[in-house]
Structures are given as C-alpha cells and as structure tokens.
Amino acid sequence: MSKPLVSVVVPTFNSERFLERCLESIRAQTYPNIEVIVVDNYSTDKTSKIAEKYAHLVLLRDSERSASVNFGVGHACGMYIYRVDSDSCVEPNVVEEALRKCEVEGFDAVCVHNTSDPSVSFWAKVRKLERDCYVNDKLNVAARFFRKEVFEKVGGFNENLVAAEDYDLHNRLLKNGFRIGYIESKELHVGEPRSLLEVARKHYYYGKTVKRFLDVNPEKGIRQISPLRSAFIKNRKNFAKNPSLTVGFIVYQIVRYSAAELGLLVSKI
C-alpha cells in the first residue's frame, strides 16, 4: 500500500472539554502520513490554544459544521479526507484500516462506526445500545472517510443542512455510484448527554432544520430519521438482555422525537 497524505478535518466551537482527547487520538494513529486541520467557529474558550498545540493548520470560519468541513477540505493537501467531530476519540487503527479499504480494495469512501462512551451517564449507555445496532447497517450509517476527489465530485457537505448532513452526503455518494466500505476500528463519542434536558435541547435544535434534509432526501430521508428502524429488530436480543436500558431507550426516543417535532413546528411558525 502506498503512503498518501490523509487530511483529518475537525470542526470546532467551544470544544475545549473534549478537543485535546480528540486530537491526541488522531496524532496517535498507526498510519503516520496525516495532517490535522481544525476549523474553528470563533470559539470563546480555550479551543484555539488546544488546536494550535496539536493541529498542523488552524482555520477560522463563522459557519455551521457542513460549511466548516468544506472549508477545511478546501485547504487540505491530502488525497484522502477524514472528518472527525471534536467530541469523539479515534481508535489507533482507524486511518490505516480505512486507507487499506480504499487503496487495496478499491472503495471510494468508508464508514467508521461511532459508538457512545457508556461511562458518561445512564443515557450514554442507552445511546450505546442504540448506536451499536448500526454496525455495518446499510441505512443508518454515513461515510466519514473519503477520497478527496470523490468528496469534491459530489459537492461535499450540503451547507444548507444542519441536521443529518452526513446522511445526505452518504446518499449522494451512493446515488453517484461510488463504493462505500466498512471497517472494524471505530470512534468513541465522549460528548454524550448527561441528562434528558441535554437530549431535548439538541434535538429541538436539529428539528428546526430537519425539513431541509427531507426536502432533498424525500424518500430515503424519512426512513433514515424514523424512530422505527429495521436495525432494532435485527438486534432485538440486545434489547432483551438489557431491560433497564430498553426502558430508558423508549423514554429517550420519546423525548428525542418530541423535541425534534416541537422544533419542526416552531420552524414552520
């Protein structure tokens, strides 16, 4: 396998709580030829100082995540792009495995499973139960590692989207006939909610913009954001083994979708 440069793009906004762990995990990859690009939305905390310590390039951009990532890609020198959220940590072999999928097996993009850190809270355990249902799923996943030329060919992230922008890009990759692979190594999402109030606030915010996603993904998009998913049926044994988490999952779903529907209603008004 050749050693092409991989550009890791990390969008940030007041991310000091998790950013150092995130960037340390990126710099600790077993694959050596990596550049780290942080695109910061004018944070008011110590995000910039942390970014300057670990990143090869720190950019400022007053924008949501989609535009920030596109801006970072525009400054990237790598043949490959890996988008990482600032509140996630990356297992050491992720880049090496993803690159092998593309360089050796000929894939154009790669899905990296993102699981929840169960040590954060009860609700993080609930979310891990849900997220782990999506391992190698074909519907409720989104590519995060791309050939740069492929990323650019489909137009990058849709900058009008705030919610489900990753689904949207994944759908366009498939629509254009690009091959998407899966790897074993994963990301750990450490920025997990500690309360239902945090869950409600986040999904209320997403709900206010979700119509934009559905407007450009009218059929598949509905299935991707639906609370009823085939992945849950396939993994029903995991729910049966964890009754307390299953009850929590039902409560979590009610709060999550109620908040999103309220946000959608407010956006229409």
N, C-alpha and C positions, 0 to 999 in steps of 0.2 A: 504494500500500500504506500502511495506517495504521501508527502507531508505538507498538504496545502494549508494555508493560513485559515483559521476559523475565527470569525469575529463574533464575540458574545456581546449582545446589546442588552443593557439593563436600564429600563425606565424607572425614575425615582421621583418621589415627592414626600418630603419629611419622613425619610426612611431610615433614620439613624438607629432605630430599635433593632432592625434585623440586617441592615446592609452589610455590616462587617462580616457576619457569618456567611452571608451570601457570596460576597466577593472572595473570601478566603477559600470557600469550596470550589469556586471557579479557578482560582490560581493553583489549587491543589490537584487539578486534573492530571491523569496519567498521560494524556496527549499534550505535548509540550508547545506546539506552534499555535498559540492563542493570543489574540488581542482582546482586551476588555474595554468596552465603550459604555460609559454611563451617560444617560441623557436625563438631566435634572430639570424639573419644573419649578425652578427658583425656590428651593426649599428654604425654610426659615430656621431649621435646626442644624445639626452637625453633618448632615448628609454630604455636603460638598467636600468637607475635610476628609471624611472617610473615603469618599470616592477618589480623591486625589492621592490617597495613600496606596490604593490597590489598582486603579484603572490606568490604562495606557492613554486614554483620552476621555476628558470630561466636557460635555457639551451642555449648554443651557437652551431650553426650549419651553415656552409658555404654551403647553398643549396637553391634551389627554394622551393616554398610553399609545394609541394607534399612531398618531402623528409623531410622537416621541421616538417610537421604534423605527418608523420610516426615516426619520431624520438621522438617527444613528446609522442605519443601513447606508444612507447616502454618503456618510463619511467613512464607511468601513472599507478596509483593504482586502478582506478575506474572500476566498472563493465560496465559503460557507458562512451562513448566518445562524446563530443560536440565540433565540430570545429567552431571557430568564427574568422572572419577576423578582423584585428586590426583597421580598419576604419569603423566598424559597432557597433551600440549600441543595446542591447538586452532588450526587454520588460521584466518586473519583473516576469511574469508567464511562460516564455518560458520553462525553465528546468522542472518545476513542471508539465506542460502540456505534454511535450514530454515524461517524465518518466511515467506518467499515461498511455499514449498510449502503452508503452512497457510493463509495469508491470501489468496493469489491462486488457488491450485489446489484449495483446499478439503480438504486432508489433515488428519487428526486427530493424527498423530504422524509422526516422521521418524527413519529410520535414518541414523546418521553412521558411516561406515566408520572403524574404528580399526585402524591398521596399526602394525607394530613398527619401532622405531628400529634399523636394521641396524648402526649404528656402535658399539653397546654391546658385542656379542660375537658369536661364531660362532652361538650358539644363538638370538640375536636375529635373525640373518639367516635361520635355519631357520624361526623363527616368522613372519617377514615373508612367506616363501614360502607358508606355510600360510594366514595371515590374508588375504593378497591373493586367495586363491581365493574368498573370501566376498563380494567386491564385487558388490552387487546380488543376492546369493543370497536365496532365499525361505525357507530353513530355518535356516541357522546364522548368523543376524543377530538383533539386538534393537534396538528403538526406544530412543532416548535423549533425544529432544526431543518434548514433549507439550503439547497444550492442557491447562491446569491442570484444567479441569472434566472432561475425559476421564480424566486420571490419577486424579482422585478418584472418578469414577464406577465405575471398575473396582477400586477399593480400594487403589491404589498398589502398592508392592512388598510381597510376602508376607514378613512379618517373621520367620517361622519358617524361612526359607531363607537359607543361606549360600552354597551353590553354585548357579549357574545361575538366580539370582533375576531376572536380566534376560530370559532366555528365558521364564520363567514369566509375567512381565508382558506381554511381547510376545504370547504365546499367548492371554492373556485379552483383549487388545485386539482381536485378530482374531476370537476367539470371539464378542465382543460387536458385531461388525460395523463396527468403526472402520477407517478407511482409513489405511494407512501408506505414506509416500513415501520416496524415496531422493534424496540429494544428491551432488554431485561432491566438494565440500570434505570434508576428513577430519580425524581426530585422529591424533596421533603418540604411541604409547605408549613413553615413555622409561624406565619402570621395568622394563626387560627383565632376564631372568635372565642371570647371567654364568657359571653352571655348571649341570651336571645335578643337583647336590645341591639347588640352589635350586628347580629344576623339581620334583624329588621331594618336597621339603618342602611346597611349595604344593599339589600335587595330593593328597598324603596328607591334608592338612587338609581339602580340598574333599571328598575321598572319604568322610570320616567323616560328612558331612551330605547326600551326594547322594541318598540314599534318600528324603529328604523331598521333593525335587524330583520324583522319579519317582512318588511316591505321588499327587501332584496333577497330574502330566502323564504318565500311564502309557504312552500310545502314541507321541505325538509326541516326548515327552521322551527316549525311548530312541533315536530317530533323531537327535535334536539332540546327544546326547553320545556317539554311536557313533564309533569310530575309522574306520569305513568310511563315507565321505561322497561323494555324487554330485559335489560341488564339486571334489573332487580329480580325478575322471575328466574333468570339463569343462575343467580346467586342466592336463591331463597334459603338454602341450607345455612348460609352465613347469618341470615336474619333469625332463623330458628334457633341457632346456637347462642344468640345474644339477645334474649328477650328484653332486657332493660334498655339496651341500645336501640332495639327496634321500636320500642315505645317512644324513646327520645327522637328517633328518626321521623316518626309520624308527627310529633309536635314540631320538630324542626321544619318539616315540609309545610305544615300549616302556616307557621309564622313566615317562612320564606316567601311562599307564593301569595299570601295575603298582603304582605308588604309590597311585593312587586306589583300586584294588581292595583293597590292604592296609588303607587307611583304612576302607573299607566293611566289611571283615572285622572289624577291631578294634571298630567301632561296634556290630556285631551281638553280639560277645562281651560 
